[in-house]
Amino acid sequence: MRRDSILRGVAALGAVLIAYGAATPTRADEEKITFGTVGQASANMWPTLIGIQKGFYAAEGLKPDIVYVQSSAALVQQLAAGSFGVSISTGLVDPLRAVGMGAQVAVLRIEVQAPPYDLVAKPSIKTLADLKGKLISLGGPKDITRIYVERMLAPSGVKSGDFDMVFAGATTARAAALVAGAVDAAILLPAFNFQTIAKGFHSLGLTVDYVKDLPFTGIAVNVPWAKAHQDTLAKVLRAQNRSIAWFEDAANREEAVQILQSESHLSKDDTEKAYDFFRNGHFFEPTGKVSRAKLAALAKAMESLGDLPGALDVDKVMLPGVTRVTE
C-alpha cells in the first residue's frame, strides 16, 4: 500500500510538471521579435528595457532583440521597407510623414505622450522673455522642436521672428553648442538638460507645460507584417502596458534606475533624475490606446511647418483591428 501511495504521488507530481511546462514558454517556444529603435538605450525606451529584464515579454512567449538605427527618419525608412516589423521609441512625426508619402506603416501605440524637453539657457538669461533677440538651437527649420519653442515663448510676448535660430538635429549637438557658448539657449532632452544645468546653465521651462496635445514617441509597425502578426502585437501591447504600470510604481524606483543605468551610459545621478522627471510627469501613456485627436493635432502642427504635403487623414496612420483607438 505504501508503494502504491508513492507511485500515485510521483504520477501526480509528473502531471503538475507537465502542466507547468505547457503553461510556461521554454526558450524553444519563445517567438523572436526584432525591435528597431534610434541611437542607444535611453529613458524614452525605459518600458521596453523593463519588460525585457523583468520577464514581461518572456511571460508572453516573446524574445525581443533590439536593433539601433542612426536616426528616426532612417528607422522609419527601414520599417517601411520591411527590414523589421516593429519600431519602438519612434518619433511620431516620422511615421506621420511616411504615411503622408504613401508608406505602408502605422502607429500601434503612443509611448511618451508629451514632449519631455527642457529649454535651457545661459546663466545670464533668467526668463523666457529674455530670449527676445537671442540665438536658440533647435532641431531644424521644419522640426517639431520649432513648434515647441514658439509655443513656449508666445505667452511671454516673444513671437516667431523675435529670435534667431540655428539648427542641430541631435540633442547632443545642441547641448554641446550651449556649453561652448555658441548659442544662448537650446531645447534639450534628459539627461542632457540635467548635465548642462549642473554646469550652471538655467532651465527656463519644460515643454510639457506648454505642449500637452502633441504626442512625442510611439510604437510603429510595418503594415503587411502587422496584419500577419496581430496576435504577436497584442502580446507586445500587454507586455508594454505591464512594464509602464511597473515603472509608475514608486516602490520600483531603485530597480528601475538600475535597469536603465545597466543599459545606457548615464550616471546613477542622471538616471535617478530621469526617473523622477518621467515618473512625476507621467510621460508614459498607460493604456496602450492611440488618441485620434492628439495625432490630428500633431499632423496639423507638421502641416504648419510645411512638413506634410497636405492635410493628413490620421485614420490612415492607424491599423484597423490592431491599433486601439480612442477619440
N, C-alpha and C positions, 0 to 999 in steps of 0.2 A: 504493500500500500504506500509506503514511504517512497518507493521507487517511482510509482505511478504519479504521485504528487509532484516529485521533482521533474518528471518528464512533462507534465502539464504546465508547470511553471516555466520551463525552458521554451515550450511551444508558445505560451502567451507572450514571453519576452521577445521571441522572434517575430511574432505578429506586430508587436509595438514598434520594433526596429524597422520592419518593412514599411509600416505605415508612415513612420517618421521620415524614412528615406524618400518615400513618394511625395511627401509634402514639402520637404526641404531640398531646393535645387542643388545638385552637385556641380562641380566645376565643369563636367562634361555636358551638363544640361543647360548651362548658362548661355544665353544669347549674347554674342558680342555686338556692340554698337559703338560706332565712332562718332564722337562729338568734335566738330570743328569750333575753334574759338580764336580770339585775337591776342597776339603778343605773348603773354605769360600769365601764370596764375596771379589773380588779383582779387580784391574784395568783391568786385562785381559778380564773380563766379563762385562765391562762398557756398551757396546752397548745393551746387554740384559737387564740390570738394567734400562737403559734409556727407552728402548722400553716398559717395563712394567709400569714404573712410568709416562711416558708421554702419555700413552694410544695408542701407535702404534700397539701393539698386540691386544688390545681391538678393534681397528678400523678394524682389520682383522677378528674379531669374535673369537679370541683365548684368553684363560685364562691360562697363564703358571704357573706351580708350579715347584720350583727348589729344587732338592734333592742333598745334598752334600755327596760326597764319599771320602774316605780317600786318595786315590792315583789315578793317571791317569791310571795305569795298572788295578787296581780294577774297575775303571769306565768303561773301555772298555770291561772287562770281563762281567760285568753286562749288558752292552749294547748288547754284542754278545748273551747273554743268554735270552735276551728279557725282562729283568726287566723293561726297559723303551725303548722308540723308538728313542729318540734323546739325544745326549750329547753335551754340549756346552763348550767352552774354553778347548777343549780336546788337549793335547799334541799330535801332529800329528804322532810322532814316534810310538805311541801305536796302532792306527788303522792300520798303515802300517805293523807293526809287527803281528797284529792279522790276517790280510788278508794273510800274508805270511804263516801263520799256518792254513789257511783254514776257518777262522771265517767268518760268514755272517754279516760283517759290511762294510760300505762305507763312503766316505767323501762327505758331502753335500756342504760345502764352506770353504774357508780359512778365518780365522778371523784376528789373528795377523800375518802379512805377513813376518815378520823378527823377530829374537830373540831379546827381549828387555833387554838383560843382560848388566851388568856393571862389569868389572874386577877391584876389589877394593883391595888395598894393605896396608900394614903397612905404617905409615907416612915416614919412612926412605927410602922406595922404591919409586923412582920418575918416572921411565920409565919401559916399557915392557922388555927392555934388562936387567934390574936389576933383573929380575926373574930367570935368569940362576942360577941353583944350589939351588933354593928356593923351599919351600913346598907350593903347591897350592891345595885348596879344590875344588873338582869337584863333579858332581852328581854320577858318578860311572865309572868303567873301560870300560863299553860299552855304557855309557851315551852320548847323543849328545853334552853335555857341553864339553866333551873332544875334539870333533871336533872344537867347537867354540874357545876354548883356544889355541889349536895348530895353528889354522889359525891366531889368533891374534898375537901370538908370532913369527911365522915364518919370517915375514918381518923384525923383529929386530934381526934375527940370532939365535933365541932360538928354537931348534928343539926338537921333542919328544925324551925323554931320557936325555935332558939337565936340566930337573927339576923333582922334586919328586911330587907325587900325593897322596892325601888322599881323601876318598870318603864319601859323605853325601848326601843322596837323596833329602833333602829338603833345600830350601834357608835359612829357619830359622836356621837350624843346622850349615850351612856354615857361616852365619853371626855371630853366637854365637862363633864359633871356632876362627874366625878372631879377634873379640873383646877381647877374652880371651888370645890371643897371641899364640894359638896352631898352627896356620898356618901363612904363610907370605902373602898370598893373597887368595881371594875367588871370585867365579863368582856368582853374586847376581842379583835378580830381584828387581824392585821397589816394595815397598818403602824401603826395607832393605838397598839398596845402599845409599839412602839419609840419613838414620839413622846412618849408620856407618861413612859416610863422615862427618856428623855433629859432630862426636866424634873425628875428627882429622885424619881419615884414608884418603887415596888418591885414586882417580879414575885414572886408567891407560888407560882407553878407553872403548868404547861401542862396543859390539859385532856386532851391525848393520853396523858399518863402515868397517867390515871385512867379514861379512857373509850376503850377500844380496839375495842369491839364495835359502836359506833354510827356508821355512815357518815354523812358530812356533806352532800355535794352530788353531783349526777349529771346525766346527760342524760335528759330525759324526752321522750315523744313523744305526739302525738295518735293514738289507736289507728286510726281509719279511714284517716288519711293514711299511717301506718306500714305498714299492710297493703298499700297500693297502691304503696309505695316501698321495698320490702325491699332491693333492690339498692343504692339510694342510701344507706340506713342502714349497709349493710355497708361502703361506701366511707367513711362518716363514722367508723366504728369503726377502720378501718385507718389513716386519717389521724390520729386522736387517739392511737392506740397508738404510732404512729411519732413523734408530737410529744412524748409523755411520755418515750419512750426517749431522744430528743434532749435533753430537759430534764435528765434524770438523768445525762447525760454531763458530768462536771465540766469537761471541755475547752471546753464551750459556755457556761460561766458568764457571761463578759463579753457575749457576743452576746445571751444570754437576758435579761440585765439591760437591755440597750439596747432590746430588743423591748418589754418591759413598760413601761419608762420612756417610750418614744415614744408609747404608747397611754394612759397614765394620768397623773395629776397628782402622782405620787410623785417625791421627790428621788432622786438616784442613791444616796445613802447608805441611804435607806429601802428602795429596790429591791434593793440588794445584801444587806441584812439579810433581806429577804423571801425572796430566792433561797436563802440559806443555811438559813433556817428551813424552807422547804418541801422542799428537796432533802435536807438532813441528816435530816429527819424522815420522808422518803419518803412524803409525804402523798398523792401522786397514784397512784391504782390503776393498775398497769401492764398488766393482762391484758385488760381490756375485759369481764370477766365480772362477774356480779352474784351476791353471796353471799346465798342464801336465809336462812341463819342470821342474818346481820347485819341484813337487812331485818326479820326476825321480831323481833329484839332491839329495833330502833328502834320497831316498831309496839307492842311491849309497853311500852316507856318512854312512848310517847304515850298509851297507854291508862291508864297510872298517873296521868297528869296530867289525864285526862278530855278529852283532845284527839282521841279517836276515839270514835264512837258505840258501839263494842263490839269484840270480837275481830276482827282483820282477817286474812283468808286472803291471805298475801303472794303466793301464786301468781297472784292476780288483778292484782297490781301489775306482773307481767312478761308479755311478749307472746310466745307460742309461735312458734318459727321466726325470731324477731328478737332477743329478749334471750338472751344467752349466760349460762346459769345454772350456778352451782356451789353445792355444799352449804356 
